[in-house]
Amino acid sequence: MRVKRRESFKGAGGTLGMPGYKRPCRHCGELVPPDSNVCPFCSRVNPRGPLRCPGCRNPVKKGWKSCSNCGLGLETTCPGCGEQTFFGDYCEECGERLTVTCPGCGEEQPPLEENCVDCGEPLE
């Protein structure tokens, strides 16, 4: 009996690759490249891999009350709608991204501190 061999293909730049490296976006389900930081279909950040703690980047799961590594509380108030939500990438109530923008330097960051992590200005 003869076994069928997977055939490689020429990818971008003429390099050989194997099909099947794309994985579904955890937000919309479309297949995204392995190095994606933003889903090209739904434009949401972190389309692949586990949810991560905003403080220490340790993997976390929805429903956890705190991070198992650093102890950061994983329930927060959404800066957009003011509702309590799991501290993932987006608010579970309104869908807004759980970040604040520093009025001083414009740095976008999770609402972890009272002051900007970049310039030290108070966050609103």
N, C-alpha and C positions, 0 to 999 in steps of 0.2 A: 504494500500500500504506500502510495506516495503522499507526503504531507505538503500541503500548500504553504508556500513561503510568503511572509508579509513583504510587500514591496515598498522600498523607500521612495521618496519623492524629493525633487529639488525645491527647497524653500526659498525664501527671500535671500538674495545675495548668492544664490547658487549652492548653498550648503545642503548637505543631505540631512533629512530628518525623518521621523516616523509620525504617521498620523495618530491622533488620539491624545495629544498632550493637553488639549483644551479641557477645561472643567466648567461646570455650570456656575453662573453667578448666584450667590446666595440670596440675592434680592429679587431677580427677575427670572432666573433659570436658563438664560441664554448662555451658550458656550463662549468662554473668554480665554485669551491666551494666558499661559502660566505666570507671566511677569506683570500682569495687569494690576495697576493701583486703582484704576477707575474702570467701571464697566462701560464699554463703548456703546451699549444698547440702552441702559437705564441711567447712566451718568452717576451712579452711586459709588462711593469710595469703598475700598476693601471688599471687592467682590468675591475673593477666594480665601480659603483658610478659615481658621476659627476666629471668633470674636476675641478681641484682646482688651486687657485692662487698660484704661486710659492713663493710668499712672506708671505701671511697670512693664506693660506690653505682654504680660503673662496670659496664656489662653484662659478665657472665662466662658461660662455658659449662661444663657438666658435663665432667669429664675434664681440665680445665685444672689445672695444678699451682700456678700463681700468677696474680694479677690482672695484666693487661697494663698497667694504669694506675699502681697504687701498689705492686705487687710483693708484696702480702699473700699468704701461703701459703693455698691453698684446700683443704687437707686439715686436718682438725681431729679432736680426740677428742670424741665425743658426751658431754655431761654426764650423760645418762640411762643409757646402757648401757656407756660406756667404750670403744666400738669406734671405729676410724679411719673417717672418712666425708668425703665432699665437703662443703665449707662452703657449702651452699645454705640453704634455709629449714628443712629437716627432715633428720633422720638417715636415711641409706639403709638402715641395719640395723634399727632399732627403730621408726622413724617419729616419734619425739619431736621437738619443735621445738628447734632449736639456739640456745637462749638460757639465760642464767642470771639469777637474781633477786638483787638486792642485799639482804643481810640488814639493812642500815641504813635505806635509804629505800624499798625495794620496787621499784625501777626494773628493768624487764625489758630485757635487752640481750644482744647476741651476746658470746660469751666471747673477747673480743679482748685485754683487759688484765687485769692482776692486781687492779686497783682499779676501783670503780664510776666510770663516766664522769660521773655526776651529782653524787654526794656525796663521792667519794674513799675510801669505806670499802673494805677488802679484800673481794674476792669469794671465796666458798668453793668 
